[in-house]
Amino acid sequence: MRLTIDVPLTVDRAAPASLAVQVAAQLREAMRTGGLKAGERLPSTRRLAVLLGVSRTVVTDAYQQLYAEGWLEGRHGSGTYVAEDALPYEYAVPDHAATGTAGTGEDAPAASAAPGDVVDLRPGRPWVFGYDRAAWRRAWRSAGDLPLNAFPDPYGHPELRELLAGHLRRARAVPVDAGNVMVTRGTGNGLDLVAATLLGPGTRAGVEEPGWGAARRVFASRGAEVVPCPVDEQGVIVEALPDDLRVLYTTPAHQFPVGGRLPIPRRERLLAWARRTGAIVVEDDYDAEFRYDVAPLPALYGLDPARVVLLGTLSKSLGPDVGLGWLVAPADLLGRVAERRARVADRTSGPVQRAVTTLLERGDLDRHLRRMRLEYARRRAAIVEALGPCVRGDTAGLHVMVALPAAVVPGLVRRAGEHGVLLDTTERHHLGPPRVHGLVLGYGSASLAGVRRGCAVIRALIPPGEA
C-alpha cells in the first residue's frame, strides 16, 4: 500500500505520548505535507495494526481522532480515505491576512508592533478569506437574476426557509419545518426581535455570567432588568436560576466564553425549570457547526420547541458581512415577532437571501463548512499542543479559554500586545465582579502560522508554575 512505501510509520513505546497519539500525529503530518494526498486509501485498521505491531484499538483510536478533525472520510463498504477537503485549499487571502492584521480604532494593535506582525487571537472573528470564489460569484449571479421585491416578507423568502429547516434537521437534529423559521440579519437582530416582543419595563432577563455582553445590552435597551446567571465548566447552573425570569439567554453548545457544553441531564433540568416558571429560553447556536471530538449534541430547541427560541447565524461559518441568520420559534411567537417586524420595517436583504439560497441548494455552504472545520481543527490543535494544561472548552467552536491566575492576566495581555499578539480576557465578559480568570483565545481570524506564533508568545509570558 502507498502508506507503507511513502509514509513509513513508527511507534515508540518509551515515548510519553500514547501509541494512538503517535500514529495520528504521523498520519496528520503526512497529509499536511502532501505525503498522503486527498482521495488516497489508507490501510484497514487490522492491516496497519499488523504492520506496526500494535493492537487494532491503537489504530482505531488514531483513525477516529483524524475523522473528528476532518482529515479522513469513510466510504461505505470501501474503506478509509484521506478526505478530499484535506487538500490545501486555494483561499482568497489578501497579503495582510497571513498574520491576521487587526482593524482600526479601539481594536488597533499596540503601537510597538509593526502592522504586518500582528496576530489577532481575540474571539468572535472567523476566517473570512476561505470562501470558494467561484461559488460566491455564482450565488450572486443568481441573486441578480431576480427582480426586487416591493413588499418583503417579514418571515423571509419561502425557499430559503425551507432550505434552512432542512439544514437544521440534518446538522442540529431540530424537528422543524419552514413555518417555524424566520430569516434574520444575524444573531443580534434575532435577539432584539425576541426581546422587543417579550420584554419591557418591569421584566427580568437572564444572561450567562460570564457571557455575551451584547445580549445584556440588547435586553437592557428593551427596558428589562438584566440578571447575571452563573456558569461553571459545563454551562449555566440551573439551580442558581431565579424563578422570575421572563427570558434566559444561553449558549449550551459552546458556552461563551468559558467553552463548556451543557450535558443532557442539565439540559433536561433547564427545560423543566422553564416549564415550571413560564420562561422562554433563547438558545444561541452561534458556532455549533464546528465540533472536534464527537458529533454535536442536538440543539436544545429539539427537546422542547414550546419553551425554546433558537438563534443561528452565518457570521461564524461564512462571515459577518453576509448579514444573515435565522430565528426558530413556536408558530404563535414567531407570528408576534413577524407582526412587530413589519410595523418597524425591519427586513433581511432580498438579494442576500437569494444568494444564500443558491449556496444551500448547490451544497456549496456544506462544502465550505467541511473545509473550515478542517482548518479550524488544525488551529485548535496547535493551541492545545502549545498551552494544553491551561486550555478549557476546546472541543468545539472558534475559541478556547486559557485558565490563569487573576494577577497574571493584565500583565500578560499588555506584554503580548507589545509583541504584536492581541488577546481578550474572561474578565471583560462579566457583568459583576469577575468569577473566572484567564484568556479567551479566538483562532478564527489568524492563520495557522499566526496561531502558532501567538501561542509561543503566550507560553513564554506565562510565569513558571502558573500554567
N, C-alpha and C positions, 0 to 999 in steps of 0.2 A: 504493500500500500504506500501511497505517496508520503504519508506521515512518517513511516519508518525509514524512508530514504532521505527526505529533505529536512525533516524536523525531528531529529533524534531526541527522545526524552530520557531523562534520568531522574532517579529519586534517591534522596539521601536520608536514611533512617536516623542519622545522628543530628540532622538539622532541626532547629526549633519549630519550623513550620510543619504542619501536618502533611502527609503524603498527598492528600487530595488538594490542598492548597498549592503544593509544588507543581502538581500536574496541571491544574487550572492556570497557574501563572505562566508556565511554559507554553501552553496552547494559546493563551491570550497574547503573549508576546509574538508568537509565530503569526497569528492573524493580524496583529497590529503592524508588523514589519513586512508582511507580504509573503512569508514563508508558507503560509496556508492562505489560499485565495477563496473568495466567495464562490459558493456552489460546490466546493470540493467535499467529498465524503470522508468522514472520519471512521476509524475502525470501530467495530462494535465494542461495547464495554467489556465483554468477555475476552475478545481478541486483544485489546490493549492491556487488560489486566495480565494476560499471559505474557505478553511481550515485556512488560515492566516487572513481572514477578511480584505483583501486589494483589490484594483481594479485589474482587469486582466492585465491592462497595466503594473503594477508594476512587475508581474511575467514574462510577455513577455519581458520586458526590461532586467530583470535579465538573462533569458534564452539566449537572443540574445548576451549579453556580454560573456556568457560562450561558446556559439557557436563560437564567434570570437576568443576566446582564445584557442579553440580546446578541451575543456572539454566535450562538448556534441556533439551528432550527431543525425540527424533526419532520420527516416526510413519511406519512403513514405507509407501513409495510416496506419501507425502503432503507431507513437508517437515519443517521445523524449527519448533518451537513453544516458547513460554515454558512452563516446567514448571508443572503445577498446584500443586506444593508451593512455588513461588516466591511465592505469595500470602502476605502477612503472616498468621501463624497465631495464633489466639486461645489464648494459653497460660494455664495456671492459675498465675499468678505472684503470690505474696504481696507485700505492699508493700516488704519489705526486700530482695527478690531483685534489684531493678534494679541495685544496686551490689554484690551478692554478699556480704552481711554474713557475717562468719565466725562460728564457734561459740564455745564457752567453753573454759575450761581452758588448756592449753598452746597451743591454736590461737587464742587470743584476739588481737585486733588491738592495736597499740601504744596506750598509754593516751592519747596526744596526738591520736588520730584519733577523730572523732565516729562512733558506730556506723553511721549512715546513709551515711557517706562511705567505707566500707571497700570495697576491690576485692581479691578473693581470686584471685591468679594462681598458686596452688600446684597441682601436678599431682595427678591421681587423683580429681578431683572433677567428675562430669558435671553437666549442666544437668538438674535433676530436675523442672523446672516445665513442660516442654514436652510432657507426655503428653496424649493425647486423652482427656478425662474421660469422655465417653460410652462409648468403647471399654473404658476401665478399669472402669467400673461394670458394663458388660455381662459382662466377663470374670469379675468377682466374683459376679455373679448366677449364672452357670453353675457356679462353684465351690460355691455354696451349695446347689445342687440335688442334689449328690452326698452319699451317706452317708459317715460317717467309716470309715476302714479300720482294722480291729483289728490287721492284720498287714502293715505297709507293705513293699513290695518294695524290697530294698536297691538294685536297679538303677534304680528309678523307674517311673513309670506307663508302660505299653507304648505308649499312644497318643502321649504326649509324646516318647518316644524315637524313634518313627517320624518324627514331625514334625521333630525336631532333626536326625535323619540326613538328611532331605530338605533342610533349611535348609543344612546343611554341604556337601552335594553341590552345591547351587546357588551359594552365596555363597563357598565356600572351596575348591571343586574337590576335596573329600575323598571318595574312593571308600569309603563306609562304609554299613553298614546298622544297624538298631536293635540287633543283637546286640553291637555294639562300643561302644554308648553307655550311659553311666551318668549319671543326673541327680544333681547335687550341690547343695550350698548356696552354691557360688561357687568362685572360684579357690583361695582359701586352704584350703577344705575339701578340694577335689580334690587339691591338692598334698600336704596332710597325709596323705590316704588312701594316696597312692602312696608317700610317704616311710615311713609306718608299715609298708607291705608289703615294701619293697625295702631299707630301710636299718636300721642298728643300730650298736652299738659296733664299732669296727674298720673301718667302711666310710668311704669318702670321696665327698663330693658337691660338684660344681662349681656355682658361681653366677657370672654375669657380673660383671665389675668395671670400672666401677661397675655396680650392678644393684639389683634389688628387695630391700630389707632384710628383708622378711617371709619371702622364700624362704630366706634364710640362717638366720633364727630357726626356721623350721619344720624344716629339716634338722638343726640343732643340737639341737632338742628331741627328735629321734628317735635321738640318740646318734652321729650321723655327724660326721666332721671336715669342716668347710666349707672348700673350696678356691676362692680368688678366681681367676677366669679372665678375662684382659684382653680388652677390646674396642677396636676402632678405629671410624672413622666409618661403617663398614658393618655392624658387629656383632661377634660373638665371633671371635677369632683362632684358627682351628683348629690351626695349627701350634704354638700355645702350650699346648694341652690335654695334661695328663698322661695316661698310659695306664692308670692305676689308679682312675679314677673309676667308681663304680657308677651314678651318676645325674648328668646335666648339665641344669641349668635354664637355658633360653634364651628370648629374645623376638625371634625372627627377623623378624616382620612390621614391628615398630617398636621398636627396642631401647630399653629404659628404663634410664637417662634420656637417652642420647646421641641417640637417634632414628633410627639407621641402619636400612637394610633389607638383610638378608642376601641377596646375589646368588646366582643359581642355581649358578655354579661352586663357590662356597664352601659352599653347602648340600650339594652332592654330596660335597665333601671331608669335611664334618662327618659325614655318614651313613656314609661309608667308614671314618672313624675309629671310629664307634660299632660297626659290624660287626666291625672288627678287634679292638676291646678288649672287646666284650661289654657296653658301657654302654647305658643307656636314656636317651634324650634326652627331656626334658619340655619341650614347646613351649607357652608361654603366649601365647595368641592374644587378649590382653586388649582391644585396641581396633582389631582388623584390619578391622572393618566400615567404618571411616572412612578413605577414601583420596581424595586430592585431585588427583593428577596423572594416573595411569593406573589400570587395574584392579589389584586386589591380586594379588601373586604367590600361586600355590596354596600351601596350608598344607604345611609340612614333612612332616606325617604322611602326606600322599598320596604322597610319594616313597618311603617305606619304612615301612609300617604295622607291621612287626615290631619296629622299633627305636625308635619314637616314641610318646609319650603326648601327646595334645592336650588342653589345658585351655581352656575357654571360659566366658564369664560374661555375664549381663545387667547387671552392675554399671555398665559404662560406656555401654551402649546404652540402657538404661531407667532403672536406678537401683540402688544397692547395697541399698536397703531391701527390694527384691524378694526377695533371698536365694536366687537360683537360678543354677546354672551346669551345665556338663557335662564329663565326662571321657571321652575316646575312647581306646581301648587295644586291643591284641590280646585275643582272647576268653579265653585262658588267664590272662593277667594280670588282666583285668577280673574273672574269676571269683574269683581270690585276694583282690582288693580287696573284692568283694561279701561274701565269707565273713567277712573281718575286720570289715567294716562291720556286718554282722548281729550279730556277737559283742558289739560295744560299743554296740549300739542307736543307731547314727548314722543319721539319716534326713533326707530333704528333705520339707518340709511338703506334705501331700497337696493341701490347698486351693490353695496357691501353684502347684503343678504343674498343677492343673485350670485355673486362671486363665490361665497362660501357654499352655496347650494351646489355649484359645479365642483368644488373641491371635494365635497362629500359624495356626490353622485359618481365621480370617476375614481374614488378611492385614493385621491391624492393626499387628503388630510391624514388618512390612516397610514399611508406610507411615510409621510413626514413624521408622524408620531413615533413610528418604529425607528426611524433614523435617529431622531433626537433622543429617544430612550437609550439607545446605544451610546451616543455622545455623552449624555449626562451621566450614564453609568460609569464611564471612564473617569470623568472628573470627580465624581463622588468617591470612586475607588482611590484616587490619588489623595484626597483629603483623609480618608480613613487610614491609608498607609502612612501618611505623614504625622497625623495627630490622633491616631487610634484611641489611646486611653481616655482622651478628653471628649470624644465625639459622642453626641446623643442624637437620636432621631434621624439616622442615616438610611433607613430602609425605603424612603420614598421622597418624592418631591424634588425641589431645586435648592434646598438649603439644609444645613445641619446646625445644631447648637454645639458649641465648644464650651464645656463647663470649666470655669476658672474662679478662683477666689475674687471677691469683690475688689479687694485692694490692688489686684494685679491689672484689672481691665483698663482703667483710664490711661495709665502709662503705656501699656502695650499698644492701644489704639493710636495714641499720639506718635509713638516711635515707628509704628508700622506705616503711618501716613508719611513720615519723613523719608521712608524707603519706597514710597510710591504704591503702598498697598492700602486700599480703602476698606474699612471694616465697619460693622454695625455691632451694637451691643444689646443684650437682653434687657438691660435697664431701661432703654428708651421705649420699650413696648409695654411698660407698666402704667397703670393709672395712679396707683398709690405707691407706697414705699416698695422698692424692688424686693422680690422674694427669690428670684432666680438670677444668677450671675454668670456672665460669660459673654461669648461672641455668638452672633448669628451669621454664619458664613453662607453666602449665596454662591453657587457655582454655575449659574446660568449664563452670565454675560462675559465671563473671562474664558479664554481658550484653555485647552488642557495644559499647555506650557505655562500660561499665566497662573492657573490654579496651583501648579506645582511650585512655581516661584513664590507665590504668595504664601503658601503653606510653609515653605522653607524659612521665609522671613518670620512668620508667626512662631514656628518651632524654636528658632534661635532666640526669640524675645521672651519666651516663657521661662520664668526663673526655675532653676533646678529644684526638683521636688514638688513643683506645683502642677505638673501635668497629670 
